[in-house]
Amino acid sequence: MSLQPDAILDASGLNCPEPVMMLHNKVRDLQAGGLLQVIATDPSTRRDIPKFCVFLGHELVEQREDAGQFLYWIRKKAD
């Protein structure tokens, strides 16, 4: 399944809490129902990004790990 994001956030090389702080700002700019892909290298995002989605009501559509990168697809909740 190919997930075509409306926006991409590359947080590679950043450590907690920066990826989630950047994610918060990026999601704000996305239209309701928009799909955001996040690319991160910090393993703590495996815990932090799912919690972020649950807390704010966004849908974590998919997450993968590929060659040291953590990939997330997040659908912004409807307003």
Residue, then its C-alpha position, 0 to 999 in steps of 0.5 A: m500500500s502506497l501512502q501519499p502524504d500531503a506533507i513530509l516532516d524530516a526530523s532526522g538527526l534530532n533527539c527528543p523532544e525536538p521531533v514531537m515539537m516539530l510535529h506539533n507545529k507541522v500538524r497545525d499547518l495541515q488541513a483537517g484529514g491531511l496525511l503527514q509523513v514523519i521521518a525520524t532517527d530517534p528511537s524514542t519517537r516509537r513511544d512519543i509519536p503514538k502517544f502524541c496521536v492518542f492525546l491529540g486525536h490524530e490517527l497513526v495510519e502506519q509506522r515502520e522502521d527501515a534501516g535506522q529510520f522510523l517512518y510514521w504516517i499521521r492523518k490529522k483529525a477532522d476539525 
